[in-house]
Every structure is written in structure tokens, then in C-alpha cells.
């Protein structure tokens, strides 16, 4: 028997997975998979899940291709890597990823071993070259834009 929390967690993770698949260009090579994800995501009950993801112990990392990714610890107690960021609002401490998910950043930037492990696995599977942390640079840049 599953608990309400477990069912809710699965719904959130399933929605996130479908949204990622439906927007991931690498799925274009497997048209059937992407088409199925787009079809399922279109009818997914949005009212059942919270659209935003809260991240603590977060950082922003830039890959060699110039894309910036948010890495952090989500409200389901899991490490999380966002698809490339399309916007960052320093005042609201929110970031929007290419997937469409909006991330609420909680607390100060930081790190956690689980987050590091997830980032390393994601980076090995999805990127090549080097990466660098740009959290402080982006926060400073956003502060300069506010002035």
C-alpha cells in the first residue's frame, strides 16, 4: 500500500520526467519516445502537482557549450539538475529552465554530497568538456542589473 506522500511524489516525478522528455531535443532521434511523452504530458493533470520546484543547497554550473544549469536539493529530498536556464530573477530567487519548470531557490547557495553525485552522473551522460561554477558571478551580474 502506498502513502499519499508517495503517490504525490510519483506524480511530481512523472510530470517532471514527461516535461523533460517532451522538451528534450536529444529525444528527436527517437521520435516515437518524444511523441509519446508529448502526448502524455499534454493530458497530464496539472492541478494535481505543484508547478514549481523548490531547491536548497543550490548552485549554477555552466557547461562547455555555454549552457547554465541549476543544481540543487529538491523538496523530495533528491539531487536535481535543471535543463538549461532561460531566465534568472535574483530578487525573487527564481530561475526558469528550458523545460518550462520554474525553480524557487531556497536559502544561500551551497552543496550536498547527493547533489554532487547527481551532477556528476548528469554531466557524464549529457555533456563533454569542462564545466565551471558561475553562481557568484550570476548573482553579482544580477545585482549590477538591479542598480
PyMOL commands that set and color helices and strands:
alter all, ss='L'
color gray80, all
select helices_A, chain A and resi 4-23+25-29+31-42+46-48+113-126+135-146
alter helices_A, ss='H'
color red, helices_A
select strands_A, chain A and resi 52-63+68-74+79-81+85-89+94-97+102-105+131-133
alter strands_A, ss='S'
color yellow, strands_A
deselect
rebuild
show_as cartoon
